[in-house]
Amino acid sequence: MLPTRSARALALSGLLAAPAYGQSGNLALDLGSLLAAGEVCELGLEEQAVVDFIRRNADPSDIRFISTLSSAIRTRTIIYSGMEGVERAAVCEAARVSLQNYRLIK
């Protein structure tokens, strides 16, 4: 059964009302992806810098932050570990650039 026009409109409005980049849910996913790449690519993550970054940027009232972050780290670690060649090089370089930008690696 196809969704009605109003159901599609409601779903679309939910997508449009989703938190902007950098808000807690997106932050957890994106940070998890970066941390996973940092580990897989052996980029030398600075643990205290990561802790400080989370303290400064995560919404302390977001009860899902930790589970979203943890899931993102675990799933992306599996994905990135299976990459080879140019794909792995591209992911590692993109991670290095972003992690340096946020001062999460030296």
N, C-alpha and C positions, 0 to 999 in steps of 0.2 A: 504494500500500500504506500503510495507516495504521500509525503507530507503536504498538508494544506498550505496555501499561500501565507496565511497568518502564522503557521508554525515555522515556515521558512524565514519569514520576516523576523520572528522572535529569535530564532537561532542566529540570524545575521546580526541583529542588534546586540546579542550577547557577545559575538565576536568583535564587533566594533567597540563595545564597551570594555573589552579586556584591558588589563593593566598595561600601561606603556612600558617600553623597554626600560630596564633598570629597576623596575619595581620588584618586589620580593619574589614572586613566582618565576618571572623571567630571570631574575638575578640568580636564583638557585639553579635553574637549568643551565644557564650560560657559564656560571662559575664552576658548576660540576663538570661541564665539558672541558673547560680550560684546565681544571685541576687534574682530570683524567689524562689529558694530553700531556700535561707537565710531567706527570709520573711516568707514563709510557715512553715519552721521548727523553726522559732523564734530564730534564731542564733545571733541576736543582731548586725546587720550590722552597721558599722561605716560610716556614711554619708560622712564625710570629706575624709576618706580613699578611698571611692569609687570615689569621685570627683577627688582626686589626681591621682588615678590609671588611670582613663580615660584621664586626662591631659597628663600623661606620655606615655600612650600606644596607644591611638587612633590616627588614621591618620586624621589630621585636614582638609584635602582636601576631605575626604570621605563624600560626601553629603548624602549617604544612612545610615551612621552609626546610627543616632538617630532613624530612622524609624525601622531599623533592630533590634536595642537594645530594643526599646519599644515593638515591636511585640513579640520578644523572651520572654521578661518579662511577658507580658500578657498571651501568650499561655502556657508557662511553669507553670505559677501560677495556671492556671485552671487544668492542668494535675497533678501537684504535690498535689494540694488540694484534688484531688480525690483518692490519694493513701492511702493504709492502711497497717498495719502489717509490714512484713519483707521488702516489697518493699519501703515503706515510710522510715523505719529505715535505709535502705541501701542508699537511696538518701540523706537523711539528714546527715548521717555520711560522705559520699563522699563530700558533699557540705561543711561540717564543716572543713574537712581536707584541701580542696582546698582554702577555704576562709581564713583559718588561714595561709596557705602558702603565700598567697598574702597580708596578714595583713589587710584584709577587715573586720575582726571581732576581738574581743579581745581574 
